[in-house]
Amino acid sequence: MVFCKATPFSWTHTISTFLHVPQPLSGFETKRLRVWCGSDQNKKDQMIISITGATGFVGRRLVQRLSTDNHNVRVLTRSRSKAELIFPVKDFPGIVIAEEPEWKGCIQGSHGVVNLAGMPISTRWSSEIKKEIKQSRIRVTSKIVGLINDTPDTVRPKVLVSATAVGYYGTSETQIFDEQSPSGNDYLAEVCREWEAEALKVNKDVRLALIRIGVVLGKDGGALAKMVPLFKVFAGGPLGSGNQWFSWIHLDDIVNLIYEALSNPSYKGVINGTAPNPVRLAEMCEHLGNVLGRPSWLPVPDFALKAVLGEGATVVLDGQRVLPARAKELGFPFKYSYIKDALRAILS
């Protein structure tokens, strides 16, 4: 079939007709949107994906990936103005940005929902911050699950990909953790248990993939953005003792894993979002020093990390060796299996 350009409509009219939303999405500004007609196969393969946490480090890259592949993305946000700065219409002409009152209309008719929302944990912790770290995850997950469950069967999403974290397992310098391992007993393990418990309340007809994400490495954000300045100040040595395990994953790989979970029915249940080869932090820092062309001899002391991150430094100072057993079983093709290759790709 020859591609054809449809007559431009208002934003609300176009979204409701082209994306098959069963009721108008109230509150959208009137904007022009071009719609292209393609082959039946293209239409069959095209997904409509609603995403919470889309303005975060992983979410931004996921939106870019989905948009590049011509899928329709609905950004579920609490701040339209923030989302519009990150996803300008000139670069993302077909994107839908929806604040909370509009989430229900977006979820209806979506093929899948990705739940990445949550306050970053790599920050200074206080009793109030710790409360918000937990509640921000539970609150949004509960809301999303409720909206999915209240959606009529005919327009209910088929899959929910909900983020959680390797903090579920607790910390250890000796144990090896996979998806079958029990939960730990520290604060982050508690957060992850309660976070996952909310996702597990989703309708049983909805395929649920729980991605326990490790430390995500990428440009312009995430752990490296905080670690590299400290690393440079202290001559490139290990953070803390250096013996702690560092379960990491490249940004491209975690985005690809989420992408695959949206479309592949084999991806369900708990899946560790970590690279196949975790390393001790001293080894990671040695590779980081090599990439940056700096020596790696003076350790970054605990007090320096705690000065930056407060109690949140436990994410780096303590660690766990987490293996992606399920992803390997599913045959997921990791692009970056080794830390040296990941760091070279990010920082070179």
MOFENLIN-V480790 format. One record per backbone hydrogen bond with DSSP energy under -1.0 kcal/mol. CO is the residue of the C=O (numbers start at 1). NH is the residue of the N-H. Records with the same first field share a line. If there is no record, write none. Layout:
# MOFENLIN-V480790
CO = NH / NH
This chain:
# MOFENLIN-V480790
4 = 37
10 = 14
11 = 15
12 = 16
13 = 17
14 = 18
15 = 19
24 = 26
25 = 28
35 = 6
39 = 43
40 = 44
41 = 45
42 = 46
47 = 72
48 = 111 / 112
49 = 74
50 = 114
51 = 76
52 = 116
53 = 56
56 = 60
58 = 62
59 = 63
60 = 64
61 = 65
62 = 66
63 = 67
64 = 68
65 = 69
66 = 71
67 = 70
72 = 49
73 = 96
74 = 51
75 = 98
79 = 83
80 = 84
81 = 85
82 = 86
83 = 87
88 = 91 / 92
92 = 95
96 = 75
98 = 77
99 = 102
100 = 103
102 = 106
103 = 107
104 = 108
107 = 110
111 = 158 / 159
112 = 50
113 = 161
114 = 52
115 = 163
121 = 123
126 = 130
127 = 131
128 = 132
129 = 133
130 = 134
131 = 135
132 = 136
134 = 138
135 = 139
136 = 140
137 = 141
138 = 142
139 = 143
140 = 144
141 = 145
142 = 146
143 = 147
144 = 148
145 = 149
146 = 150
148 = 151
152 = 155
155 = 109
158 = 207
159 = 113
160 = 209
161 = 115
162 = 211
164 = 213
165 = 168
166 = 169
167 = 170
168 = 184
177 = 323
178 = 181
186 = 190
187 = 191
188 = 192
189 = 193
190 = 194
191 = 195
192 = 196
193 = 197
194 = 198
195 = 199
196 = 200
198 = 201
199 = 202
203 = 206
207 = 160
208 = 269
209 = 162
210 = 271
211 = 164 / 213
212 = 273
213 = 166
215 = 249
216 = 223
217 = 251
223 = 226 / 227
224 = 228
227 = 231
228 = 232
229 = 233
230 = 234
231 = 236
232 = 235
234 = 237
235 = 297
238 = 300
242 = 282
244 = 281
246 = 279
247 = 215
248 = 275
249 = 217
250 = 254
251 = 255
252 = 256
253 = 257
254 = 258
255 = 259
256 = 260
257 = 261
258 = 262
259 = 263
260 = 264
264 = 267
266 = 268
269 = 210
271 = 212
272 = 274
273 = 214
279 = 246
280 = 284
281 = 285
282 = 286
283 = 287
284 = 288
285 = 289
286 = 290
287 = 291
288 = 292
289 = 293 / 294
298 = 237
300 = 240
301 = 305
302 = 306
303 = 307
304 = 308
305 = 309
306 = 310
309 = 312
310 = 313
311 = 314
312 = 315
313 = 316 / 317
314 = 318
319 = 172
321 = 177
323 = 325
324 = 328
325 = 329
326 = 330
327 = 332
332 = 334
338 = 342
339 = 343
340 = 344
341 = 345
342 = 346
343 = 347
344 = 348
